[in-house]
Amino acid sequence: VGTWFTDYPFFKAGAIPMFIVNTTREPLNDRHYRRAMAFAIDYSKVTALGFSGYSDTIRSGLIMPFSAEEQYYSQDEVDQYGATVFDPSRAAEELRLGGYVSHFEDTTIEDGVTTFGNLVCMLNAEGDTMPTLEIMSPAGWTDFESIVKLAVKSMRSCGIDVREGFVDASQYWPAKNTGQFDLF
């Protein structure tokens, strides 16, 4: 098995992997919640496992940081505004700033280290239980499925109540065009 390139990352993407967030729905209309999600994703695992190591490091922004678009990419702006850094403590801080509280079962503290168990639910600033959000993705698109599973596992471990939503393409495309999704 070989690739066109002899050096890592072995593949140059033609598109930017991203979650499309339906900001017309709560809590996705809250910047603290969205930033918490961004800090809760373990991007190194997505690159290594979801993309099988055939991808450049994931970075914030809607401009590809290589090839023809590279001249428009600003690392300074990414450093200032971006959130493609896996940092569970920053995710927790963003949730706290938004007034969200995550409840876990089977949490243990050993030698001063807290290990959270299974996420039970999230509460909003008013103390109401929030519905579980869903990342909609086409069933059978194994690369997408891997990425979604990795992101969900990572976000749930940080206290964000989200699940996979693998659907047939006949449901996927209409949902995208009509906004009938949480995350896409």
HELIX and SHEET records of a PDB file:
HELIX    1   1 ARG A   31  ALA A   40  1                                  10    
HELIX    2   2 TYR A   43  LYS A   45  1                                   3    
HELIX    3   3 VAL A   46  GLY A   50  3                                   5    
HELIX    4   4 SER A   67  TYR A   72  5                                   6    
HELIX    5   5 GLN A   75  TYR A   81  1                                   7    
HELIX    6   6 PRO A   88  GLY A   98  1                                  11    
HELIX    7   7 THR A  142  SER A  157  1                                  16    
HELIX    8   8 ALA A  169  THR A  178  1                                  10    
SHEET    1   A 2 VAL A 101  PHE A 104  0                                        
SHEET    2   A 2 LEU A 119  LEU A 123 -1                                        
SHEET    1   B 2 THR A 108  GLU A 110  0                                        
SHEET    2   B 2 VAL A 113  THR A 115 -1                                        
SHEET    1   C 2 LEU A 133  PRO A 138  0                                        
SHEET    2   C 2 VAL A 162  VAL A 167  1                                        
END                                                                             
